[in-house]
Amino acid sequence: MAQKTNAVRQLDQNKIPYELRNYTVDESDLSAGTVAAKINFPLPQVYKTLVARGDKTGVLLACIPGDKELDLKALASLSGNKKAEVVPLKDVQPLTGYIRGGVSPLGLKKKYPFFLEEIALSFGTISISAGVRGCQVLLNPQHLVSLTRAICGSISKDA
């Protein structure tokens, strides 16, 4: 059953085409690999949204392929910071309104700078969290870029 999350509402309001894929959540394994298998979608096209903090700019979001790790030095450089670090898990929900495993770059409590791994633009469709565990949004990455004003660059490295 599709959930109308803030992320989905934002897509609807902007008339962005998308598909929802629901899956059963395993609280002990929220990995992108597990999500990819459950929604039957290629892991390199399943994107995870991470919350980081730059030493100059403050909170920012990074969206990278599920089979990659965030390159904090690259993110810092692209975002105009000297360094960046992932925020503590306890800070994720107060900052975004979302819980771990359900962070979406859409429908946030507050707008933050958003950085998308540039390889996303080579795909016709990627998957991001719908803003709740157990539901992914499949959409064209160009639509995500236009909606979020994403800054695209190389911000990931092999896991």
Backbone as a printed PyTorch tensor [residue, N CA C, xyz], in Angstrom:
tensor([[[  0.8430,  -1.1850,   0.0000],
         [  0.0000,   0.0000,   0.0000],
         [  0.8910,   1.2520,   0.0000]],

        [[  0.6320,   2.1530,  -0.9010],
         [  1.4390,   3.3660,  -1.0410],
         [  1.1590,   4.3270,   0.1050]],

        [[  2.2300,   4.9220,   0.5920],
         [  2.0980,   5.8990,   1.6630],
         [  2.3110,   7.2950,   1.0960]],

        [[  1.5140,   8.2200,   1.5420],
         [  1.6830,   9.6150,   1.1160],
         [  2.5960,  10.3160,   2.1100]],

        [[  3.8760,  10.1640,   1.8930],
         [  4.8690,  10.8320,   2.7330],
         [  5.0720,  12.2560,   2.2130]],

        [[  5.7910,  13.0570,   2.9610],
         [  6.0990,  14.4110,   2.5000],
         [  6.8780,  14.3820,   1.1890]],

        [[  7.7550,  13.3940,   1.0480],
         [  8.5230,  13.2660,  -0.1970],
         [  7.5880,  13.0030,  -1.3790]],

        [[  6.6470,  12.0950,  -1.2130],
         [  5.6930,  11.7620,  -2.2780],
         [  4.7800,  12.9520,  -2.5670]],

        [[  4.3640,  13.6450,  -1.5320],
         [  3.5370,  14.8450,  -1.7270],
         [  4.2800,  15.8950,  -2.5640]],

        [[  5.5810,  16.0670,  -2.2860],
         [  6.3670,  17.0270,  -3.0420],
         [  6.4240,  16.6240,  -4.5250]],

        [[  6.5790,  15.3490,  -4.7970],
         [  6.5750,  14.8770,  -6.1840],
         [  5.2200,  15.1400,  -6.8400]],

        [[  4.1490,  14.8240,  -6.1280],
         [  2.7980,  15.0560,  -6.6600],
         [  2.5540,  16.5360,  -6.9450]],

        [[  2.9280,  17.3850,  -5.9990],
         [  2.7100,  18.8300,  -6.1570],
         [  3.4410,  19.3930,  -7.3750]],

        [[  4.5730,  18.7920,  -7.6960],
         [  5.3700,  19.2640,  -8.8210],
         [  5.1380,  18.4520, -10.0950]],

        [[  4.1390,  17.5630, -10.0270],
         [  3.7590,  16.7460, -11.1820],
         [  4.9450,  15.9670, -11.7670]],

        [[  5.7550,  15.4270, -10.8700],
         [  6.9100,  14.6170, -11.2590],
         [  6.4630,  13.1490, -11.3240]],

        [[  6.6780,  12.4730, -12.4480],
         [  6.3140,  11.0580, -12.5280],
         [  7.2360,  10.1940, -11.6610]],

        [[  6.6690,   9.1950, -11.0250],
         [  7.4410,   8.3010, -10.1620],
         [  6.6940,   6.9890, -10.0040]],

        [[  7.3840,   6.0180,  -9.4460],
         [  6.7780,   4.7420,  -9.0980],
         [  7.1870,   4.4310,  -7.6660]],

        [[  6.2660,   3.9120,  -6.8670],
         [  6.5890,   3.5000,  -5.5050],
         [  6.7930,   1.9980,  -5.4690]],

        [[  7.7860,   1.5750,  -4.7150],
         [  8.0230,   0.1480,  -4.4840],
         [  8.0940,  -0.0610,  -2.9800]],

        [[  7.1450,  -0.8330,  -2.4870],
         [  7.1050,  -1.1520,  -1.0590],
         [  7.8300,  -2.4630,  -0.8070]],

        [[  8.3610,  -2.6070,   0.3910],
         [  9.0470,  -3.8430,   0.7740],
         [  8.9310,  -4.0350,   2.2820]],

        [[  9.1450,  -5.2560,   2.7190],
         [  9.1090,  -5.5830,   4.1370],
         [ 10.4380,  -5.1860,   4.7650]],

        [[ 10.3650,  -4.4210,   5.8430],
         [ 11.5610,  -3.9040,   6.5090],
         [ 12.1080,  -4.9380,   7.4870]],

        [[ 13.4110,  -5.1170,   7.4430],
         [ 14.1260,  -5.9350,   8.4130],
         [ 14.9430,  -4.9630,   9.2570]],

        [[ 14.4800,  -4.6820,  10.4780],
         [ 15.1350,  -3.6880,  11.3430],
         [ 16.6160,  -3.9870,  11.5690]],

        [[ 17.0190,  -5.2560,  11.4320],
         [ 18.4180,  -5.6100,  11.6800],
         [ 19.2880,  -5.4120,  10.4380]],

        [[ 18.6600,  -5.1440,   9.2930],
         [ 19.4240,  -4.9400,   8.0580],
         [ 18.7360,  -3.8940,   7.1860]],

        [[ 19.1690,  -2.6500,   7.3350],
         [ 18.5990,  -1.5460,   6.5570],
         [ 19.4970,  -1.1820,   5.3760]],

        [[ 20.4030,  -2.0820,   5.0110],
         [ 21.3820,  -1.7850,   3.9690],
         [ 20.7390,  -1.6020,   2.5970]],

        [[ 21.4230,  -0.8390,   1.7650],
         [ 20.9470,  -0.5980,   0.4020],
         [ 20.9010,  -1.9000,  -0.3870]],

        [[ 21.8260,  -2.8110,  -0.1160],
         [ 21.8280,  -4.1070,  -0.8040],
         [ 20.5600,  -4.8920,  -0.5320]],

        [[ 20.1240,  -4.8760,   0.7020],
         [ 18.8920,  -5.5660,   1.0710],
         [ 17.6880,  -4.8950,   0.4150]],

        [[ 17.6680,  -3.5780,   0.4330],
         [ 16.5690,  -2.8430,  -0.1990],
         [ 16.5250,  -3.1590,  -1.6930]],

        [[ 17.6880,  -3.1260,  -2.3560],
         [ 17.7510,  -3.4050,  -3.7960],
         [ 17.1710,  -4.7810,  -4.1130]],

        [[ 17.5540,  -5.7760,  -3.3140],
         [ 17.0440,  -7.1280,  -3.5450],
         [ 15.5330,  -7.1970,  -3.3380]],

        [[ 15.0460,  -6.5120,  -2.3150],
         [ 13.6130,  -6.5710,  -2.0030],
         [ 12.7440,  -5.8330,  -3.0160]],

        [[ 13.2740,  -4.7830,  -3.6330],
         [ 12.4780,  -4.0600,  -4.6330],
         [ 12.8370,  -4.4910,  -6.0520]],

        [[ 13.7410,  -5.4780,  -6.1590],
         [ 14.1420,  -6.0220,  -7.4530],
         [ 14.6530,  -4.9180,  -8.3810]],

        [[ 15.6700,  -4.2020,  -7.8950],
         [ 16.2280,  -3.0710,  -8.6340],
         [ 17.7460,  -3.1330,  -8.4920]],

        [[ 18.5070,  -2.7630,  -9.5160],
         [ 19.9730,  -2.8640,  -9.4420],
         [ 20.5710,  -2.0020,  -8.3240]],

        [[ 21.4540,  -2.5960,  -7.5420],
         [ 22.0670,  -1.8900,  -6.4120],
         [ 22.7270,  -0.5660,  -6.8080]],

        [[ 23.4450,  -0.4750,  -7.9340],
         [ 24.0520,   0.8220,  -8.2860],
         [ 23.0290,   1.9310,  -8.5660]],

        [[ 21.7580,   1.5580,  -8.7280],
         [ 20.7170,   2.5490,  -8.9830],
         [ 19.8510,   2.8050,  -7.7510]],

        [[ 20.1490,   2.1430,  -6.6370],
         [ 19.4670,   2.3890,  -5.3690],
         [ 20.3440,   3.3640,  -4.5860]],

        [[ 19.8240,   4.5610,  -4.3780],
         [ 20.6040,   5.6300,  -3.7540],
         [ 20.2350,   5.8060,  -2.2860]],

        [[ 21.2680,   6.0350,  -1.4800],
         [ 21.0590,   6.2940,  -0.0580],
         [ 21.3840,   7.7540,   0.2130]],

        [[ 20.5840,   8.3670,   1.0730],
         [ 20.7640,   9.7740,   1.4230],
         [ 21.3740,   9.8550,   2.8120]],

        [[ 22.5410,  10.4810,   2.8830],
         [ 23.2690,  10.6080,   4.1430],
         [ 23.2850,  12.0700,   4.5800]],

        [[ 23.2460,  12.2620,   5.8880],
         [ 23.2380,  13.6050,   6.4560],
         [ 24.6350,  13.8950,   7.0000]],

        [[ 25.2100,  14.9900,   6.5350],
         [ 26.5630,  15.3650,   6.9510],
         [ 26.5610,  16.8140,   7.4350]],

        [[ 27.6910,  17.2090,   7.9800],
         [ 27.8380,  18.5930,   8.4360],
         [ 29.2210,  19.0830,   7.9990]],

        [[ 29.2130,  20.2080,   7.2980],
         [ 30.4680,  20.8280,   6.8840],
         [ 30.9330,  21.8130,   7.9340]],

        [[ 32.2320,  21.9970,   8.0360],
         [ 32.7750,  22.8960,   9.0620],
         [ 32.4490,  24.3640,   8.7790]],

        [[ 32.1060,  24.7170,   7.5380],
         [ 31.7710,  26.1010,   7.2050],
         [ 30.2860,  26.2910,   6.8970]],

        [[ 29.7000,  25.3350,   6.1970],
         [ 28.3310,  25.5160,   5.7040],
         [ 27.2630,  24.8710,   6.5670]],

        [[ 27.6650,  24.0050,   7.4740],
         [ 26.6780,  23.3280,   8.3110],
         [ 26.0970,  22.0930,   7.6410]],

        [[ 24.8470,  21.8020,   7.9410],
         [ 24.2020,  20.5640,   7.5020],
         [ 24.0500,  20.5220,   5.9850]],

        [[ 24.3150,  19.3460,   5.4340],
         [ 24.1170,  19.0950,   4.0140],
         [ 23.7680,  17.6360,   3.8020]],

        [[ 23.1720,  17.3500,   2.6590],
         [ 22.7680,  15.9880,   2.3270],
         [ 23.5880,  15.4820,   1.1570]],

        [[ 23.9380,  14.2090,   1.2120],
         [ 24.6670,  13.5630,   0.1270],
         [ 23.9220,  12.3020,  -0.2700]],

        [[ 23.6910,  12.1430,  -1.5550],
         [ 22.9560,  10.9970,  -2.0740],
         [ 23.9010,  10.2210,  -2.9850]],

        [[ 24.1800,   8.9610,  -2.5870],
         [ 25.1720,   8.1550,  -3.3000],
         [ 24.6140,   6.7670,  -3.5960]],

        [[ 25.2060,   6.0860,  -4.5900],
         [ 24.7560,   4.7370,  -4.9050],
         [ 24.9170,   3.8000,  -3.7090]],

        [[ 24.0130,   2.8360,  -3.6250],
         [ 24.0140,   1.8980,  -2.5130],
         [ 25.2510,   1.0410,  -2.4090]],

        [[ 25.9870,   0.8950,  -3.5120],
         [ 27.1910,   0.0670,  -3.4990],
         [ 28.4630,   0.8810,  -3.2810]],

        [[ 28.3070,   2.1370,  -2.8690],
         [ 29.4570,   3.0200,  -2.6600],
         [ 29.4720,   3.5510,  -1.2270]],

        [[ 30.6020,   4.1580,  -0.8700],
         [ 30.7430,   4.8490,   0.4190],
         [ 30.8870,   6.3320,   0.1420]],

        [[ 30.4450,   7.1430,   1.0690],
         [ 30.5860,   8.5840,   0.9400],
         [ 32.0490,   8.9710,   1.0860]],

        [[ 32.5380,   9.7690,   0.1510],
         [ 33.8890,  10.3010,   0.2120],
         [ 33.7850,  11.6780,   0.8720]],

        [[ 34.0530,  11.7280,   2.1720],
         [ 33.8730,  12.9640,   2.9380],
         [ 34.7810,  14.0900,   2.4580]],

        [[ 35.9950,  13.7590,   2.0080],
         [ 36.8990,  14.7940,   1.4960],
         [ 36.3380,  15.3960,   0.2100]],

        [[ 35.8080,  14.5530,  -0.6690],
         [ 35.2280,  15.0470,  -1.9220],
         [ 33.9810,  15.8780,  -1.6440]],

        [[ 33.1540,  15.4330,  -0.6990],
         [ 31.9580,  16.1860,  -0.3360],
         [ 32.3440,  17.5480,   0.2430]],

        [[ 33.3350,  17.5680,   1.1190],
         [ 33.7880,  18.8280,   1.7100],
         [ 34.2610,  19.7860,   0.6130]],

        [[ 35.0510,  19.2920,  -0.2990],
         [ 35.5700,  20.1230,  -1.3730],
         [ 34.4480,  20.6710,  -2.2600]],

        [[ 33.5310,  19.8080,  -2.6640],
         [ 32.4330,  20.2210,  -3.5330],
         [ 31.4970,  21.2140,  -2.8480]],

        [[ 31.3710,  21.0860,  -1.5260],
         [ 30.4340,  21.9300,  -0.7810],
         [ 31.0690,  23.2030,  -0.2030]],

        [[ 32.3480,  23.4270,  -0.4730],
         [ 33.0110,  24.6300,   0.0150],
         [ 33.4410,  24.5470,   1.4670]],

        [[ 33.6390,  23.3380,   1.9520],
         [ 34.0850,  23.1250,   3.3250],
         [ 35.5120,  22.5990,   3.3320]],

        [[ 36.1970,  22.7890,   4.4610],
         [ 37.5190,  22.1750,   4.6070],
         [ 37.3650,  20.7200,   5.0130]],

        [[ 36.3310,  20.4530,   5.8100],
         [ 36.0610,  19.0700,   6.1910],
         [ 34.5630,  18.8860,   6.3780]],

        [[ 34.1400,  17.6470,   6.2430],
         [ 32.7470,  17.2770,   6.4600],
         [ 32.7250,  15.9570,   7.2040]],

        [[ 31.6970,  15.7820,   8.0060],
         [ 31.5460,  14.5170,   8.7190],
         [ 30.0780,  14.1420,   8.7550]],

        [[ 29.8270,  12.8530,   8.8140],
         [ 28.4600,  12.3730,   8.9110],
         [ 27.9480,  12.7300,  10.2990]],

        [[ 26.7080,  13.2200,  10.3810],
         [ 26.1620,  13.6070,  11.6880],
         [ 25.8660,  12.3620,  12.5100]],

        [[ 25.9040,  12.4710,  13.8270],
         [ 25.5380,  11.3380,  14.6760],
         [ 24.0940,  10.9130,  14.4030]],

        [[ 23.8410,   9.6150,  14.5080],
         [ 22.5230,   9.0630,  14.2350],
         [ 21.4220,   9.7700,  15.0370]],

        [[ 21.7160,  10.1510,  16.2650],
         [ 20.7140,  10.8100,  17.1140],
         [ 20.2710,  12.1610,  16.5460]],

        [[ 21.0880,  12.7600,  15.6740],
         [ 20.7640,  14.0630,  15.0940],
         [ 19.9820,  13.9810,  13.7840]],

        [[ 19.9310,  12.8050,  13.1730],
         [ 19.3050,  12.6660,  11.8530],
         [ 17.8260,  13.0520,  11.8760]],

        [[ 17.0560,  12.4830,  12.7740],
         [ 15.6210,  12.7810,  12.7970],
         [ 15.3170,  14.2390,  13.1570]],

        [[ 15.9570,  14.8090,  14.1950],
         [ 15.6820,  16.2250,  14.4760],
         [ 16.0180,  17.1560,  13.3070]],

        [[ 17.0400,  16.8140,  12.5380],
         [ 17.4470,  17.6660,  11.4230],
         [ 16.5660,  17.5010,  10.1890]],

        [[ 16.1520,  16.2620,   9.9140],
         [ 15.4590,  15.9770,   8.6520],
         [ 13.9780,  15.6540,   8.7910]],

        [[ 13.5930,  15.1750,   9.9690],
         [ 12.2250,  14.6870,  10.1330],
         [ 12.1040,  13.2210,   9.7690]],

        [[ 13.2000,  12.6190,   9.3270],
         [ 13.2110,  11.2130,   8.9090],
         [ 14.0990,  10.3800,   9.8190]],

        [[ 13.7890,   9.0750,   9.9030],
         [ 14.6140,   8.1650,  10.6870],
         [ 15.5920,   7.4390,   9.7730]],

        [[ 16.6440,   6.8860,  10.3610],
         [ 17.6410,   6.1200,   9.6050],
         [ 16.9270,   5.0480,   8.7860]],

        [[ 17.3300,   4.9390,   7.5370],
         [ 16.6950,   3.9680,   6.6490],
         [ 15.4970,   4.5560,   5.9270]],

        [[ 15.1500,   5.7880,   6.2550],
         [ 14.0080,   6.4360,   5.6170],
         [ 14.2890,   7.8820,   5.2390]],

        [[ 15.5740,   8.2650,   5.2090],
         [ 15.9230,   9.6530,   4.8830],
         [ 15.7950,   9.8610,   3.3720]],

        [[ 15.0100,  10.8390,   3.0100],
         [ 14.8070,  11.2010,   1.6070],
         [ 15.3360,  12.6140,   1.3800]],

        [[ 15.8270,  12.9020,   0.1810],
         [ 16.2300,  14.2740,  -0.1230],
         [ 15.0140,  15.1700,  -0.4030]],

        [[ 13.8390,  14.5850,  -0.4080],
         [ 12.5970,  15.3200,  -0.6780],
         [ 11.7610,  15.4460,   0.5850]],

        [[ 10.9710,  16.5140,   0.6760],
         [ 10.0160,  16.6710,   1.7700],
         [ 10.6370,  16.8590,   3.1410]],

        [[ 11.8100,  17.4510,   3.1840],
         [ 12.5120,  17.6450,   4.4650],
         [ 11.8730,  18.7430,   5.3000]],

        [[ 12.1340,  18.7060,   6.6110],
         [ 11.6610,  19.7480,   7.5260],
         [ 12.2540,  21.0980,   7.1540]],

        [[ 13.5020,  21.0810,   6.6820],
         [ 14.2300,  22.3010,   6.3430],
         [ 15.0370,  22.0050,   5.0870]],

        [[ 15.2190,  23.0080,   4.2490],
         [ 16.0210,  22.8070,   3.0330],
         [ 17.5070,  22.8940,   3.3720]],

        [[ 18.2320,  21.8820,   2.9170],
         [ 19.6800,  21.8430,   3.0930],
         [ 20.3300,  21.7150,   1.7150]],

        [[ 21.5790,  22.1500,   1.5930],
         [ 22.2830,  21.9030,   0.3430],
         [ 22.2910,  20.3930,   0.0630]],

        [[ 22.0520,  20.0380,  -1.1960],
         [ 21.9150,  18.6280,  -1.5790],
         [ 22.9120,  18.2940,  -2.6770]],

        [[ 23.6870,  17.2480,  -2.4410],
         [ 24.7270,  16.8210,  -3.3700],
         [ 24.4300,  15.4030,  -3.8390]],

        [[ 24.3790,  15.2440,  -5.1420],
         [ 24.0380,  13.9650,  -5.7560],
         [ 25.2470,  13.4370,  -6.5160]],

        [[ 25.5640,  12.1670,  -6.2940],
         [ 26.6500,  11.5320,  -7.0400],
         [ 26.3390,  11.6330,  -8.5290]],

        [[ 27.2690,  12.1870,  -9.2980],
         [ 27.0200,  12.4980, -10.7040],
         [ 26.6940,  11.2910, -11.5710]],

        [[ 27.1240,  10.1110, -11.1840],
         [ 26.8340,   8.9090, -11.9850],
         [ 25.3250,   8.6670, -12.0750]],

        [[ 24.5660,   9.2170, -11.1390],
         [ 23.1050,   9.0500, -11.1620],
         [ 22.5200,   9.5420, -12.4780]],

        [[ 23.1330,  10.5660, -13.0530],
         [ 22.6060,  11.1640, -14.2730],
         [ 22.7580,  10.2610, -15.4890]],

        [[ 23.5330,   9.1860, -15.3530],
         [ 23.7060,   8.2530, -16.4650],
         [ 22.5830,   7.2140, -16.5180]],

        [[ 21.7320,   7.2030, -15.4930],
         [ 20.6190,   6.2560, -15.4430],
         [ 19.3070,   6.9390, -15.8040]],

        [[ 18.4010,   6.2010, -16.4020],
         [ 17.0710,   6.7290, -16.6880],
         [ 16.2200,   6.7820, -15.4320]],

        [[ 16.5180,   5.8760, -14.4890],
         [ 15.7510,   5.7850, -13.2490],
         [ 16.6770,   5.4190, -12.1010]],

        [[ 16.4750,   6.0800, -10.9700],
         [ 17.1520,   5.6910,  -9.7310],
         [ 16.0820,   5.5200,  -8.6510]],

        [[ 16.4950,   4.9320,  -7.5580],
         [ 15.6040,   4.7170,  -6.4190],
         [ 16.1290,   5.5060,  -5.2310]],

        [[ 15.2240,   6.2290,  -4.5660],
         [ 15.5520,   6.9330,  -3.3260],
         [ 14.4720,   6.5910,  -2.2970]],

        [[ 14.7460,   6.8560,  -1.0540],
         [ 13.7460,   6.6110,  -0.0270],
         [ 12.5390,   7.5220,  -0.2340]],

        [[ 11.3700,   6.9540,   0.0190],
         [ 10.1270,   7.7340,  -0.0540],
         [  9.9100,   8.5340,   1.2210]],

        [[ 10.8420,   8.4460,   2.1610],
         [ 10.7120,   9.1850,   3.4140],
         [ 10.1980,   8.3330,   4.5510]],

        [[ 10.1850,   7.0370,   4.3290],
         [  9.7550,   6.0880,   5.3510],
         [ 10.4290,   4.7510,   5.0430]],

        [[ 10.7740,   4.0220,   6.0720],
         [ 11.3180,   2.6860,   5.8420],
         [ 10.2470,   1.8400,   5.1580]],

        [[ 10.6750,   1.0250,   4.2110],
         [  9.7400,   0.1110,   3.5640],
         [  9.1240,   0.6420,   2.2830]],

        [[  9.5680,   1.8010,   1.8150],
         [  9.0320,   2.3530,   0.5670],
         [ 10.1020,   3.1540,  -0.1610]],

        [[ 10.3140,   2.8180,  -1.4160],
         [ 11.2680,   3.5150,  -2.2700],
         [ 10.5230,   4.2030,  -3.4090]],

        [[ 11.0800,   5.3240,  -3.8500],
         [ 10.5620,   6.0560,  -5.0020],
         [ 11.5140,   5.8240,  -6.1650]],

        [[ 10.9770,   5.3810,  -7.2870],
         [ 11.7510,   5.2770,  -8.5110],
         [ 11.4140,   6.4880,  -9.3620]],

        [[ 12.4500,   7.2290,  -9.7700],
         [ 12.2260,   8.4270, -10.5560],
         [ 13.4250,   8.7270, -11.4320]],

        [[ 13.2240,   9.6070, -12.3850],
         [ 14.2960,  10.0510, -13.2490],
         [ 15.2070,  10.9740, -12.4350]],

        [[ 16.5250,  10.7200, -12.4420],
         [ 17.4210,  11.5620, -11.6390],
         [ 17.4160,  13.0330, -12.0670]],

        [[ 17.1120,  13.3040, -13.3390],
         [ 17.0340,  14.6950, -13.7920],
         [ 15.9050,  15.4330, -13.0650]],

        [[ 14.8010,  14.7260, -12.8070],
         [ 13.6990,  15.3300, -12.0630],
         [ 14.1220,  15.6230, -10.6240]],

        [[ 14.8760,  14.6940, -10.0370],
         [ 15.3740,  14.9050,  -8.6760],
         [ 16.2880,  16.1290,  -8.6270]],

        [[ 17.1540,  16.2640,  -9.6100],
         [ 18.0660,  17.4080,  -9.6730],
         [ 17.2840,  18.7110,  -9.7810]],

        [[ 16.3010,  18.7490, -10.6690],
         [ 15.5570,  19.9990, -10.8530],
         [ 14.7220,  20.3440,  -9.6250]],

        [[ 14.1900,  19.3400,  -8.9730],
         [ 13.3490,  19.5720,  -7.8010],
         [ 14.1540,  20.0210,  -6.5840]],

        [[ 15.3490,  19.4770,  -6.4310],
         [ 16.1710,  19.7700,  -5.2470],
         [ 17.2590,  20.8010,  -5.5140]],

        [[ 17.4370,  21.1590,  -6.7670],
         [ 18.5550,  22.0150,  -7.1670],
         [ 19.8830,  21.3730,  -6.7440]],

        [[ 19.9410,  20.0690,  -6.9440],
         [ 21.1150,  19.3080,  -6.5380],
         [ 22.3760,  19.8040,  -7.2180]],

        [[ 23.4680,  19.6940,  -6.4830],
         [ 24.7930,  19.9320,  -7.0300],
         [ 25.3640,  18.5460,  -7.2980]],

        [[ 25.7070,  18.2870,  -8.5430],
         [ 26.1970,  16.9570,  -8.9120],
         [ 27.7260,  16.9580,  -8.9810]],

        [[ 28.2880,  15.9090,  -8.4630],
         [ 29.7360,  15.7650,  -8.4800],
         [ 30.1100,  14.3910,  -8.0000]],

        [[ 31.3920,  14.1140,  -7.9980],
         [ 31.8870,  12.8250,  -7.5460],
         [ 32.0810,  12.8740,  -6.0290]],

        [[ 31.1820,  12.2440,  -5.3120],
         [ 31.2240,  12.2850,  -3.8380],
         [ 31.2300,  10.9000,  -3.2140]],

        [[ 31.4880,   9.8750,  -4.0450],
         [ 31.5070,   8.5260,  -3.4750],
         [ 32.7680,   7.8010,  -3.9300]],

        [[ 33.0340,   6.7110,  -3.2440],
         [ 34.1710,   5.8420,  -3.5870],
         [ 33.7100,   4.4060,  -3.3920]],

        [[ 34.4480,   3.4870,  -3.9580],
         [ 34.0720,   2.0840,  -3.8340],
         [ 34.0550,   1.6580,  -2.3710]],

        [[ 33.0460,   0.8700,  -2.0480],
         [ 32.8870,   0.3970,  -0.6660],
         [ 33.9170,  -0.6510,  -0.3210]]])
